[in-house]
Amino acid sequence: MIRLKWISLLCLAIAPISLAEDVFVKQATVIVRDGKGSAYDEIGKARKGDKLQLVGREGPWLKVRIAGREGYVYETAVADSKPGEDLGAGLSKMLGANSGASSQSDAAAGKGFGEALKWADSKRLSRAGLQRMYAIRKSVSGKEWEAFAQEGNVGPGQK
């Protein structure tokens, strides 16, 4: 009877480890954030081909472990296999998997600020307004944004 208890405890201890799934970064760089969205603080970065341990799935967001910390990346930023090893990727593209603007990751959307600065420079416009907007955006924490979205009934899934 005691042996059965020890075996059960051992199985419970090993189960989470053996069920861990790895995913691989498929973008040049992915920012791992403290929460689900670009309003959250950056806790780490991963490069194309880097392996991340998948901890959980929350809608289109994946909770991953990087350098001993847990954070979130958007599902389109990673793949089940290393870049170059996924033989089914071409078929997925032909069939239209992951198409459309809604599949854009926060990392891709975040590139807009740099592009906006380049555009302003090319038109010889002041960067001041853009920099003020960016400073305001950075002053709002992820938790504050979540509270605002909840109170204001805005954001994904709200009507």
DSSP file (Angstrom, degrees, kcal/mol; ACC not computed):
  #  RESIDUE AA STRUCTURE BP1 BP2  ACC     N-H-->O    O-->H-N    N-H-->O    O-->H-N    TCO  KAPPA ALPHA  PHI   PSI    X-CA   Y-CA   Z-CA
    1    1 A M     >        0   0    0      0, 0.0     4,-1.7     0, 0.0     5,-0.1   0.000 360.0 360.0 360.0 -43.1    0.0    0.0    0.0
    2    2 A I  H  >  +     0   0    0      1,-0.2     4,-2.2     2,-0.2     5,-0.2   0.890 360.0  54.4 -65.2 -38.7    2.8    2.4    0.9
    3    3 A R  H  > S+     0   0    0      1,-0.2     4,-2.6     2,-0.2    -1,-0.2   0.897 105.3  53.0 -60.8 -41.0    4.6    1.6   -2.4
    4    4 A L  H  > S+     0   0    0      1,-0.2     4,-2.4     2,-0.2    -1,-0.2   0.881 108.0  50.8 -62.7 -39.6    1.4    2.4   -4.3
    5    5 A K  H  X S+     0   0    0     -4,-1.7     4,-2.7     2,-0.2    -1,-0.2   0.924 111.2  48.0 -63.8 -44.4    1.3    5.8   -2.6
    6    6 A W  H  X S+     0   0    0     -4,-2.2     4,-2.5     2,-0.2    -2,-0.2   0.905 112.1  49.1 -64.0 -41.4    4.9    6.5   -3.5
    7    7 A I  H  X S+     0   0    0     -4,-2.6     4,-2.4     2,-0.2    -1,-0.2   0.910 111.7  49.6 -64.4 -41.5    4.4    5.5   -7.1
    8    8 A S  H  X S+     0   0    0     -4,-2.4     4,-2.2     2,-0.2    -2,-0.2   0.922 112.1  47.5 -62.4 -44.8    1.3    7.7   -7.3
    9    9 A L  H  X S+     0   0    0     -4,-2.7     4,-2.1     2,-0.2    -2,-0.2   0.901 111.4  50.8 -63.8 -41.0    3.2   10.7   -5.9
   10   10 A L  H  X S+     0   0    0     -4,-2.5     4,-2.2     2,-0.2    -2,-0.2   0.914 110.0  50.0 -62.4 -43.3    6.1   10.1   -8.3
   11   11 A C  H  X S+     0   0    0     -4,-2.4     4,-2.2     1,-0.2    -2,-0.2   0.900 110.8  49.5 -62.6 -41.4    3.7    9.9  -11.3
   12   12 A L  H  < S+     0   0    0     -4,-2.2    -1,-0.2     1,-0.2    -2,-0.2   0.870 112.0  48.4 -66.1 -35.9    2.0   13.2  -10.2
   13   13 A A  H  < S+     0   0    0     -4,-2.1     4,-0.4     1,-0.2    -2,-0.2   0.863 117.1  41.0 -71.4 -35.9    5.4   14.9   -9.8
   14   14 A I  H  X S+     0   0    0     -4,-2.2     4,-2.6    -5,-0.2     3,-0.5   0.778  96.5  79.7 -83.2 -28.1    6.7   13.7  -13.2
   15   15 A A  H  X S+     0   0    0     -4,-2.2     4,-1.8     1,-0.3     5,-0.2   0.882  92.4  47.5 -52.2 -50.1    3.4   14.3  -15.2
   16   16 A P  H  4 S+     0   0    0      0, 0.0     4,-0.5     0, 0.0    -1,-0.3   0.877 114.2  48.9 -62.0 -34.1    3.8   18.0  -15.6
   17   17 A I  H >4 S+     0   0    0     -3,-0.5     3,-0.9    -4,-0.4    -2,-0.2   0.921 112.4  45.9 -69.5 -43.9    7.4   17.6  -16.8
   18   18 A S  H 3< S+     0   0    0     -4,-2.6    -1,-0.2     1,-0.2    -3,-0.2   0.746 111.3  53.2 -73.8 -21.8    6.7   14.8  -19.3
   19   19 A L  T 3< S+     0   0    0     -4,-1.8    -1,-0.2    -5,-0.3    -2,-0.2   0.529  80.1 122.4 -89.0  -5.8    3.7   16.7  -20.7
   20   20 A A    <   -     0   0    0     -3,-0.9     2,-0.4    -4,-0.5    35,-0.1  -0.301  49.2-154.5 -59.3 136.9    5.7   19.9  -21.3
   21   21 A E  E     -A   54   0A   0     33,-0.9    33,-3.7     2,-0.0     2,-0.4  -0.911   2.2-142.9-115.8 141.4    5.7   20.9  -25.0
   22   22 A D  E     -A   53   0A   0     -2,-0.4     2,-0.3    31,-0.2    31,-0.2  -0.823  14.2-171.3-103.4 144.5    8.3   22.9  -26.7
   23   23 A V  E     -A   52   0A   0     29,-2.8    29,-3.2    -2,-0.4     2,-0.4  -0.903  14.6-135.2-127.2 160.3    7.6   25.6  -29.4
   24   24 A F  E     -AB  51  79A   0     55,-3.1    55,-2.5    -2,-0.3     2,-0.2  -0.941  20.1-113.5-123.5 138.5   10.1   27.4  -31.6
   25   25 A V  E     - B   0  78A   0     25,-2.3    24,-3.1    -2,-0.4    53,-0.3  -0.485  28.8-179.8 -68.8 130.2   10.3   31.1  -32.5
   26   26 A K        +     0   0    0     51,-2.5     2,-0.2    -2,-0.2    52,-0.2   0.493  57.6  76.7-111.1  -6.3    9.6   31.6  -36.2
   27   27 A Q  S    S-     0   0    0     50,-0.9     3,-0.2     1,-0.1    22,-0.1  -0.609  92.9-107.4 -97.0 164.3    9.9   35.4  -36.3
   28   28 A A  S    S-     0   0    0      1,-0.2    20,-1.6    -2,-0.2     2,-0.3   0.930 102.9  -0.5 -55.6 -47.9   13.3   37.3  -36.3
   29   29 A T  E     -C   47   0A   0     18,-0.2     2,-0.4     2,-0.0    -1,-0.2  -0.996  66.6-163.5-144.1 139.3   12.7   38.4  -32.7
   30   30 A V  E     -C   46   0A   0     16,-2.8    16,-2.4    -2,-0.3     2,-0.5  -0.988  13.8-141.8-125.0 133.8    9.8   37.8  -30.3
   31   31 A I  E     -C   45   0A   0     -2,-0.4     2,-0.5    14,-0.2    14,-0.2  -0.836  11.9-148.5 -94.1 126.4    9.2   39.8  -27.2
   32   32 A V  E     -C   44   0A   0     12,-3.1    11,-3.2    -2,-0.5    12,-1.3  -0.847  22.3-159.3 -94.5 126.8    7.9   37.8  -24.2
   33   33 A R  E     -CD  42  72A   0     39,-2.2    39,-2.7    -2,-0.5     9,-0.2  -0.696  29.5-120.7-113.4 160.5    5.6   39.9  -22.1
   34   34 A D  S    S+     0   0    0      7,-2.7     2,-0.3    -2,-0.2     8,-0.1   0.645  96.3  11.1 -69.6 -18.1    4.4   39.8  -18.5
   35   35 A G  S    S-     0   0    0      2,-0.3     2,-1.4     6,-0.3    37,-0.3  -0.855  99.3 -69.3-149.7-177.3    0.8   39.6  -19.7
   36   36 A K  S    S+     0   0    0     -2,-0.3     2,-0.2    35,-0.1     3,-0.1  -0.632  99.8  33.6 -87.1  86.6   -1.4   39.1  -22.8
   37   37 A G  S >  S-     0   0    0     -2,-1.4     3,-1.5    35,-0.1    -2,-0.3  -0.660  90.6 -88.4 146.6 160.4   -0.8   42.2  -24.9
   38   38 A S  T 3  S+     0   0    0      1,-0.3    -1,-0.1    -2,-0.2   104,-0.1   0.612 113.1  73.7 -71.9 -10.8    1.7   44.9  -25.8
   39   39 A A  T 3  S+     0   0    0    103,-0.1   103,-0.3    -3,-0.1    -1,-0.3   0.663  83.1  89.0 -74.0 -14.7    0.7   47.0  -22.8
   40   40 A Y  S <  S-     0   0    0     -3,-1.5    -3,-0.0   101,-0.2   101,-0.0  -0.480  89.4 -94.4 -85.6 155.4    2.6   44.6  -20.5
   41   41 A D        -     0   0    0     -2,-0.2    -7,-2.7     1,-0.1     2,-0.4  -0.294  37.9-110.1 -66.6 148.7    6.2   44.8  -19.6
   42   42 A E  E     +C   33   0A   0     -9,-0.2    -9,-0.2     1,-0.1    -1,-0.1  -0.650  33.7 175.9 -77.7 129.8    8.8   42.9  -21.6
   43   43 A I  E     -     0   0A   0    -11,-3.2     2,-0.3     1,-0.4   -10,-0.2   0.522  63.7 -22.2-111.5  -9.6   10.4   40.1  -19.6
   44   44 A G  E     -C   32   0A   0    -12,-1.3   -12,-3.1     2,-0.0    -1,-0.4  -0.965  53.4-124.6 178.2 169.4   12.6   38.7  -22.3
   45   45 A K  E     -C   31   0A   0     -2,-0.3     2,-0.3   -14,-0.2   -14,-0.2  -0.964  16.3-164.7-130.7 148.9   13.3   38.3  -26.0
   46   46 A A  E     -C   30   0A   0    -16,-2.4   -16,-2.8    -2,-0.3     2,-0.2  -0.972  12.3-138.9-132.3 149.8   13.8   35.2  -28.1
   47   47 A R  E >   -C   29   0A   0     -2,-0.3     3,-2.7   -18,-0.2   -22,-0.3  -0.641  42.1 -68.5-106.4 163.5   15.3   34.9  -31.6
   48   48 A K  T 3  S+     0   0    0    -20,-1.6   -22,-0.2     1,-0.3    -1,-0.1  -0.221 122.8  18.4 -51.4 129.2   14.2   32.8  -34.6
   49   49 A G  T 3  S+     0   0    0    -24,-3.1    -1,-0.3     1,-0.3   -23,-0.1   0.205  89.4 137.5  92.2 -14.8   14.8   29.1  -33.9
   50   50 A D    <   -     0   0    0     -3,-2.7   -25,-2.3   -26,-0.1     2,-0.5  -0.354  52.9-125.7 -64.7 144.2   15.0   29.5  -30.1
   51   51 A K  E     -A   24   0A   0    -27,-0.2     2,-0.4    -3,-0.1   -27,-0.2  -0.795  26.2-172.7 -95.2 131.6   13.1   26.9  -28.1
   52   52 A L  E     -A   23   0A   0    -29,-3.2   -29,-2.8    -2,-0.5     2,-0.6  -0.949  24.8-122.9-120.4 143.7   10.5   28.0  -25.6
   53   53 A Q  E     -AE  22  65A   0     12,-1.3    12,-2.3    -2,-0.4     2,-0.5  -0.768  24.9-133.6 -87.8 124.6    8.7   25.7  -23.2
   54   54 A L  E     +AE  21  64A   0    -33,-3.7   -33,-0.9    -2,-0.6    10,-0.3  -0.654  28.8 172.9 -79.3 124.3    4.9   25.9  -23.6
   55   55 A V  E     -     0   0A   0      8,-3.5     2,-0.3    -2,-0.5     9,-0.2   0.770  60.7 -29.3-100.0 -36.5    3.2   26.3  -20.2
   56   56 A G  E     - E   0  63A   0      7,-1.7     7,-2.9     2,-0.0     2,-0.4  -0.988  50.5-116.6-171.6 169.2   -0.4   26.9  -21.3
   57   57 A R  E     + E   0  62A   0     -2,-0.3     2,-0.4     5,-0.2     5,-0.2  -0.978  19.5 178.7-122.5 133.0   -2.7   28.3  -23.9
   58   58 A E  E >   - E   0  61A   0      3,-3.2     3,-1.9    -2,-0.4    -2,-0.0  -0.785  65.7 -65.3-133.9  88.9   -5.1   31.1  -23.3
   59   59 A G  T 3  S-     0   0    0     -2,-0.4    -1,-0.2     1,-0.3     0, 0.0  -0.493 117.6 -15.1  63.9-132.0   -7.0   31.8  -26.6
   60   60 A P  T 3  S+     0   0    0      0, 0.0    15,-2.8     0, 0.0     2,-0.4   0.491 123.2  91.6 -80.9  -0.1   -4.5   33.1  -29.1
   61   61 A W  E <   -EF  58  74A   0     -3,-1.9    -3,-3.2    13,-0.2     2,-0.5  -0.763  62.6-153.7 -98.2 139.5   -1.9   33.7  -26.4
   62   62 A L  E     -EF  57  73A   0     11,-3.1    11,-2.1    -2,-0.4     2,-0.6  -0.941   9.1-142.5-112.1 130.6    0.6   31.2  -25.3
   63   63 A K  E     +EF  56  72A   0     -7,-2.9    -8,-3.5    -2,-0.5    -7,-1.7  -0.829  33.1 176.6 -90.0 123.0    2.1   31.2  -21.9
   64   64 A V  E     -EF  54  71A   0      7,-3.2     7,-2.5    -2,-0.6     2,-0.5  -0.822  29.7-124.7-127.0 163.1    5.8   30.2  -22.2
   65   65 A R  E     +EF  53  70A   0    -12,-2.3   -12,-1.3    -2,-0.3     2,-0.4  -0.938  30.0 172.0-110.0 129.3    8.8   29.8  -20.0
   66   66 A I  E >   - F   0  69A   0      3,-3.1     3,-2.3    -2,-0.5   -14,-0.1  -0.988  69.2 -14.6-138.9 127.1   12.0   31.7  -20.9
   67   67 A A  T 3  S-     0   0    0     -2,-0.4     3,-0.1     1,-0.3    -1,-0.1   0.850 128.7 -52.1  49.3  41.7   15.1   32.0  -18.7
   68   68 A G  T 3  S+     0   0    0      1,-0.3     2,-0.3     0, 0.0    -1,-0.3   0.442 120.2 101.9  80.4  -0.6   13.2   30.6  -15.7
   69   69 A R  E <   - F   0  66A   0     -3,-2.3    -3,-3.1   -26,-0.1     2,-0.4  -0.828  65.3-131.2-114.9 155.5   10.3   33.2  -16.0
   70   70 A E  E     + F   0  65A   0     -2,-0.3     2,-0.3    -5,-0.2    -5,-0.2  -0.882  38.8 142.3-108.0 137.9    6.8   32.8  -17.4
   71   71 A G  E     - F   0  64A   0     -7,-2.5    -7,-3.2    -2,-0.4     2,-0.4  -0.864  40.2 -91.6-155.9-172.2    5.4   35.2  -20.0
   72   72 A Y  E     +DF  33  63A   0    -39,-2.7   -39,-2.2   -37,-0.3     2,-0.3  -0.883  26.0 175.9-121.7 144.4    3.2   35.4  -23.0
   73   73 A V  E     - F   0  62A   0    -11,-2.1   -11,-3.1    -2,-0.4     2,-0.2  -0.954  39.4-102.3-134.4 156.3    3.7   35.4  -26.8
   74   74 A Y  E >   - F   0  61A   0     -2,-0.3     3,-2.3   -13,-0.2     4,-0.3  -0.577  33.3-118.7 -79.4 144.1    1.1   35.5  -29.6
   75   75 A E  G >  S+     0   0    0    -15,-2.8     3,-1.1     1,-0.3    -1,-0.1   0.761 110.1  60.8 -57.6 -29.4    0.5   32.1  -31.2
   76   76 A T  G 3  S+     0   0    0      1,-0.2    -1,-0.3   -16,-0.2    29,-0.1   0.596  91.9  69.4 -75.8  -7.9    1.6   33.2  -34.6
   77   77 A A  G <  S+     0   0    0     -3,-2.3   -51,-2.5   -51,-0.1   -50,-0.9   0.629 102.4  44.0 -81.9 -14.0    5.1   34.0  -33.3
   78   78 A V  E <   -B   25   0A   0     -3,-1.1     2,-0.3    -4,-0.3   -53,-0.2  -0.829  63.0-157.2-130.9 165.9    6.0   30.4  -32.7
   79   79 A A  E     -B   24   0A   0    -55,-2.5   -55,-3.1    -2,-0.3    -3,-0.0  -0.912  31.9-114.9-137.3 164.6    5.7   27.0  -34.4
   80   80 A D  S    S+     0   0    0     -2,-0.3     2,-0.3   -57,-0.2   -58,-0.1   0.692 100.5  36.9 -73.5 -19.0    5.7   23.4  -33.3
   81   81 A S  S    S-     0   0    0    -57,-0.2   -57,-0.2     1,-0.0     5,-0.1  -0.884  99.7 -83.6-131.3 162.9    9.0   22.7  -35.1
   82   82 A K    >   -     0   0    0     -2,-0.3     3,-2.5     1,-0.1     4,-0.5  -0.310  61.3 -87.4 -61.8 145.6   12.2   24.6  -35.8
   83   83 A P  T 3  S+     0   0    0      0, 0.0    -1,-0.1     0, 0.0   -58,-0.0  -0.323 119.0  26.0 -55.0 133.6   12.1   27.0  -38.7
   84   84 A G  T 3  S+     0   0    0      2,-0.1    -2,-0.1    -3,-0.1     0, 0.0   0.186 108.6  76.8  96.0 -15.9   13.0   25.1  -41.9
   85   85 A E    <   +     0   0    0     -3,-2.5     2,-1.1     1,-0.1    -3,-0.1   0.547  65.4  98.2-100.5  -9.6   11.9   21.7  -40.4
   86   86 A D    >   +     0   0    0     -4,-0.5     3,-1.0     1,-0.2     4,-0.3  -0.668  44.9 177.3 -86.1  98.1    8.1   22.3  -40.9
   87   87 A L  T 3  S+     0   0    0     -2,-1.1     3,-0.4     1,-0.2     4,-0.3   0.702  75.9  57.9 -74.1 -19.5    7.3   20.4  -44.1
   88   88 A G  T 3> S+     0   0    0      1,-0.2     4,-2.1     2,-0.1    -1,-0.2   0.461  78.0  92.9 -89.9  -0.4    3.6   21.2  -43.9
   89   89 A A  H <> S+     0   0    0     -3,-1.0     4,-2.2     1,-0.2    -1,-0.2   0.891  82.7  53.1 -62.5 -40.7    3.9   25.0  -43.8
   90   90 A G  H  > S+     0   0    0     -3,-0.4     4,-2.2    -4,-0.3    -1,-0.2   0.900 109.2  49.1 -62.1 -40.5    3.5   25.4  -47.5
   91   91 A L  H  > S+     0   0    0     -4,-0.3     4,-2.1     2,-0.2    -1,-0.2   0.903 108.7  53.5 -64.8 -41.4    0.3   23.4  -47.5
   92   92 A S  H  X>S+     0   0    0     -4,-2.1     5,-2.6     1,-0.2     4,-0.6   0.915 109.7  48.2 -59.8 -42.9   -1.0   25.5  -44.6
   93   93 A K  H ><5S+     0   0    0     -4,-2.2     3,-0.9     1,-0.2    -1,-0.2   0.917 110.3  51.0 -64.2 -42.6   -0.3   28.7  -46.6
   94   94 A M  H 3<5S+     0   0    0     -4,-2.2    -1,-0.2     1,-0.3    -2,-0.2   0.854 111.5  48.4 -63.1 -33.8   -2.0   27.3  -49.7
   95   95 A L  H 3<5S-     0   0    0     -4,-2.1    -1,-0.3    -5,-0.1    -2,-0.2   0.518 118.3-112.9 -85.8  -5.1   -5.1   26.4  -47.6
   96   96 A G  T X<5 +     0   0    0     -3,-0.9     3,-1.0    -4,-0.6    -3,-0.2   0.686  52.3 168.5  87.1  18.8   -5.2   29.8  -46.0
   97   97 A A  T 3 < +     0   0    0     -5,-2.6    -1,-0.2     1,-0.3    -2,-0.0  -0.408  68.4   6.2 -66.8 141.4   -4.3   28.9  -42.4
   98   98 A N  T 3  S+     0   0    0      1,-0.2    -1,-0.3    -2,-0.1     2,-0.2   0.837  94.7 148.9  56.4  39.0   -3.6   31.9  -40.2
   99   99 A S    <   +     0   0    0     -3,-1.0    -1,-0.2     3,-0.0     3,-0.1  -0.655  26.3  51.4 -99.2 160.4   -4.4   34.5  -42.8
  100  100 A G  S >  S-     0   0    0     -2,-0.2     3,-1.4     1,-0.1     4,-0.1  -0.107  91.5 -75.3 102.6 162.0   -5.9   37.9  -42.3
  101  101 A A  G >  S+     0   0    0      1,-0.3     3,-2.0     2,-0.2    -1,-0.1   0.788 119.1  69.6 -65.2 -28.9   -5.1   41.0  -40.2
  102  102 A S  G 3  S+     0   0    0      1,-0.3    -1,-0.3    -3,-0.1    -2,-0.1   0.688  91.1  61.9 -66.7 -15.4   -6.3   39.4  -37.0
  103  103 A S  G <  S+     0   0    0     -3,-1.4    -1,-0.3     2,-0.0    -2,-0.2   0.449  75.8 118.5 -89.6   1.7   -3.4   37.0  -37.0
  104  104 A Q    <   -     0   0    0     -3,-2.0     2,-0.1    -4,-0.1   -27,-0.1  -0.427  62.9-129.6 -65.3 138.9   -0.9   39.8  -36.7
  105  105 A S     >  -     0   0    0      1,-0.1     4,-2.2    -2,-0.1     5,-0.2  -0.457  17.3-114.2 -85.5 163.1    1.2   39.6  -33.5
  106  106 A D  H  > S+     0   0    0      1,-0.2     4,-2.7     2,-0.2     5,-0.1   0.855 117.8  60.0 -62.0 -33.6    1.7   42.4  -31.1
  107  107 A A  H  > S+     0   0    0      1,-0.2     4,-0.6     2,-0.2    -1,-0.2   0.924 107.2  44.5 -61.4 -43.1    5.3   42.3  -32.1
  108  108 A A  H >4 S+     0   0    0      1,-0.2     3,-0.8     2,-0.2     4,-0.2   0.902 113.9  50.0 -67.0 -40.6    4.5   43.1  -35.7
  109  109 A A  H >< S+     0   0    0     -4,-2.2     3,-1.7     1,-0.2    -2,-0.2   0.861 103.3  61.1 -66.1 -34.9    2.0   45.7  -34.7
  110  110 A G  H >X S+     0   0    0     -4,-2.7     3,-1.1     1,-0.3     4,-0.5   0.699  87.1  73.6 -65.8 -19.4    4.6   47.3  -32.4
  111  111 A K  H <X S+     0   0    0     -3,-0.8     4,-1.9    -4,-0.6    -1,-0.3   0.689  76.4  82.7 -66.7 -16.8    6.8   48.0  -35.4
  112  112 A G  H <> S+     0   0    0     -3,-1.7     4,-2.6    -4,-0.2    -1,-0.2   0.813  82.4  58.9 -59.1 -33.0    4.4   50.7  -36.4
  113  113 A F  H <> S+     0   0    0     -3,-1.1     4,-2.2     2,-0.2    -1,-0.2   0.942 107.1  45.6 -64.2 -47.3    6.1   53.2  -34.1
  114  114 A G  H  X S+     0   0    0     -4,-0.5     4,-2.2    -3,-0.2    -1,-0.2   0.896 114.0  49.6 -61.9 -39.7    9.4   52.9  -35.7
  115  115 A E  H  X S+     0   0    0     -4,-1.9     4,-2.4     2,-0.2    -1,-0.2   0.888 108.8  52.7 -65.8 -38.5    7.8   53.2  -39.1
  116  116 A A  H  X S+     0   0    0     -4,-2.6     4,-2.6     2,-0.2    -2,-0.2   0.897 108.8  50.0 -64.4 -40.0    5.9   56.3  -38.0
  117  117 A L  H  X S+     0   0    0     -4,-2.2     4,-2.6     2,-0.2    -2,-0.2   0.921 110.7  49.5 -63.9 -43.4    9.1   57.9  -36.9
  118  118 A K  H  X S+     0   0    0     -4,-2.2     4,-2.5     2,-0.2    -2,-0.2   0.918 111.7  49.1 -61.0 -42.6   10.8   57.1  -40.2
  119  119 A W  H  X S+     0   0    0     -4,-2.4     4,-1.5     2,-0.2    -2,-0.2   0.932 110.9  49.4 -63.2 -45.5    7.8   58.6  -42.1
  120  120 A A  H  <>S+     0   0    0     -4,-2.6     5,-3.2     1,-0.2     3,-0.3   0.914 112.2  48.8 -60.1 -42.7    7.8   61.7  -40.0
  121  121 A D  H ><5S+     0   0    0     -4,-2.6     3,-1.4     1,-0.2    -1,-0.2   0.909 108.0  53.6 -62.3 -42.3   11.6   62.1  -40.6
  122  122 A S  H 3<5S+     0   0    0     -4,-2.5    -1,-0.2     1,-0.3    -2,-0.2   0.790 113.1  43.7 -65.6 -26.0   11.1   61.6  -44.4
  123  123 A K  T 3<5S-     0   0    0     -4,-1.5    -1,-0.3    -3,-0.3    -2,-0.2   0.332 114.1-118.6 -97.5   5.1    8.5   64.4  -44.4
  124  124 A R  T < 5 +     0   0    0     -3,-1.4     2,-0.2     1,-0.2    -3,-0.2   0.879  63.3 150.7  56.8  41.8   10.6   66.6  -42.2
  125  125 A L      < -     0   0    0     -5,-3.2    -1,-0.2    -6,-0.2     2,-0.2  -0.653  52.8 -94.3 -99.3 158.6    7.9   66.6  -39.5
  126  126 A S        -     0   0    0     -2,-0.2     4,-0.3     1,-0.1     3,-0.2  -0.465  20.3-153.0 -70.6 141.2    8.4   66.9  -35.8
  127  127 A R  S  > S+     0   0    0      1,-0.2     4,-2.7    -2,-0.2     5,-0.2   0.513  73.0  98.5 -86.3  -7.4    8.6   63.7  -33.8
  128  128 A A  H  > S+     0   0    0      1,-0.2     4,-2.3     2,-0.2     5,-0.2   0.868  81.1  47.0 -54.9 -47.1    7.3   65.4  -30.7
  129  129 A G  H  > S+     0   0    0     -3,-0.2     4,-2.4     1,-0.2    -1,-0.2   0.916 113.9  47.9 -62.9 -43.9    3.7   64.3  -31.0
  130  130 A L  H  > S+     0   0    0     -4,-0.3     4,-2.4     1,-0.2    -2,-0.2   0.911 111.9  50.0 -62.5 -42.5    4.7   60.7  -31.7
  131  131 A Q  H  X S+     0   0    0     -4,-2.7     4,-2.2     2,-0.2    -1,-0.2   0.865 109.6  51.0 -67.2 -35.2    7.0   60.7  -28.8
  132  132 A R  H  X S+     0   0    0     -4,-2.3     4,-2.3    -5,-0.2    -1,-0.2   0.929 111.0  48.6 -64.9 -44.4    4.4   62.1  -26.5
  133  133 A M  H  X S+     0   0    0     -4,-2.4     4,-2.4     1,-0.2    -2,-0.2   0.911 112.0  49.1 -61.4 -41.6    1.9   59.4  -27.6
  134  134 A Y  H  X S+     0   0    0     -4,-2.4     4,-2.4     2,-0.2    -1,-0.2   0.905 110.1  51.0 -64.5 -41.6    4.5   56.7  -27.1
  135  135 A A  H  X S+     0   0    0     -4,-2.2     4,-1.1     2,-0.2    -1,-0.2   0.896 111.2  48.3 -63.2 -40.4    5.4   58.0  -23.6
  136  136 A I  H  X S+     0   0    0     -4,-2.3     4,-0.6     2,-0.2     3,-0.5   0.928 111.0  50.6 -64.2 -44.7    1.7   57.9  -22.6
  137  137 A R  H >< S+     0   0    0     -4,-2.4     3,-0.9     1,-0.2    -2,-0.2   0.893 110.8  48.9 -60.2 -41.2    1.3   54.4  -24.0
  138  138 A K  H 3< S+     0   0    0     -4,-2.4    -1,-0.2     1,-0.2    -2,-0.2   0.712 102.0  64.0 -72.4 -20.1    4.3   53.2  -21.9
  139  139 A S  H 3< S+     0   0    0     -4,-1.1     2,-0.6    -3,-0.5    -1,-0.2   0.636  87.4  81.0 -80.0 -12.4    3.0   54.9  -18.8
  140  140 A V  S << S-     0   0    0     -3,-0.9     2,-0.1    -4,-0.6    -1,-0.0  -0.841  76.4-143.1 -96.9 121.1   -0.1   52.6  -18.7
  141  141 A S     >  -     0   0    0     -2,-0.6     4,-2.4     1,-0.1  -101,-0.2  -0.335  23.3-110.8 -78.0 163.5    0.7   49.1  -17.2
  142  142 A G  H  > S+     0   0    0   -103,-0.3     4,-2.3     1,-0.2  -102,-0.2   0.886 119.6  51.1 -60.0 -40.2   -0.8   45.9  -18.5
  143  143 A K  H  > S+     0   0    0      2,-0.2     4,-2.3     1,-0.2    -1,-0.2   0.885 109.4  50.3 -67.1 -38.4   -2.9   45.6  -15.3
  144  144 A E  H  > S+     0   0    0      2,-0.2     4,-2.5     1,-0.2    -2,-0.2   0.909 110.5  50.4 -64.5 -40.9   -4.2   49.1  -15.7
  145  145 A W  H  X S+     0   0    0     -4,-2.4     4,-2.9     2,-0.2    -2,-0.2   0.918 109.8  50.2 -63.4 -42.7   -5.1   48.5  -19.3
  146  146 A E  H  X S+     0   0    0     -4,-2.3     4,-2.4     2,-0.2    -1,-0.2   0.918 111.2  48.5 -61.1 -43.6   -7.0   45.3  -18.3
  147  147 A A  H  X S+     0   0    0     -4,-2.3     4,-2.8     2,-0.2     5,-0.2   0.919 112.9  48.3 -62.6 -43.5   -8.9   47.1  -15.6
  148  148 A F  H  X S+     0   0    0     -4,-2.5     4,-3.0     1,-0.2     6,-0.2   0.931 112.0  48.7 -61.5 -46.7   -9.8   49.9  -18.1
  149  149 A A  H  <>S+     0   0    0     -4,-2.9     5,-2.1     1,-0.2     4,-0.5   0.890 114.0  46.9 -62.5 -39.1  -10.9   47.4  -20.7
  150  150 A Q  H ><5S+     0   0    0     -4,-2.4     3,-0.6    -5,-0.2    -2,-0.2   0.935 116.6  42.4 -68.2 -47.2  -13.1   45.6  -18.2
  151  151 A E  H 3<5S+     0   0    0     -4,-2.8    -2,-0.2     1,-0.2    -1,-0.2   0.884 118.3  45.2 -67.2 -38.8  -14.7   48.7  -16.7
  152  152 A G  T 3<5S-     0   0    0     -4,-3.0    -1,-0.2    -5,-0.2    -2,-0.2   0.464 105.1-127.1 -86.4  -0.9  -15.2   50.3  -20.1
  153  153 A N  T < 5 +     0   0    0     -3,-0.6     2,-0.3    -4,-0.5    -3,-0.2   0.896  66.3 130.2  56.4  41.7  -16.5   47.1  -21.7
  154  154 A V      < +     0   0    0     -5,-2.1    -1,-0.2    -6,-0.2    -2,-0.1  -0.770  29.2  51.7-120.2 166.3  -14.0   47.4  -24.5
  155  155 A G  S >  S-     0   0    0     -2,-0.3     3,-1.7     3,-0.1    -9,-0.0  -0.386  94.2 -13.8 101.9-179.2  -11.5   45.1  -26.0
  156  156 A P  T 3  S+     0   0    0      0, 0.0     3,-0.1     0, 0.0    -2,-0.0  -0.249 129.1  14.3 -58.4 136.7  -11.8   41.5  -27.5
  157  157 A G  T 3  S+     0   0    0      1,-0.3     2,-0.3     2,-0.0    -2,-0.0   0.429  97.9 120.2  82.6  -1.5  -15.0   39.7  -26.6
  158  158 A Q    <         0   0    0     -3,-1.7    -1,-0.3     1,-0.1    -3,-0.1  -0.687 360.0 360.0 -96.9 150.5  -16.8   42.8  -25.4
  159  159 A K              0   0    0     -2,-0.3    -1,-0.1    -3,-0.1    -5,-0.1   0.349 360.0 360.0-123.8 360.0  -20.1   44.1  -27.0
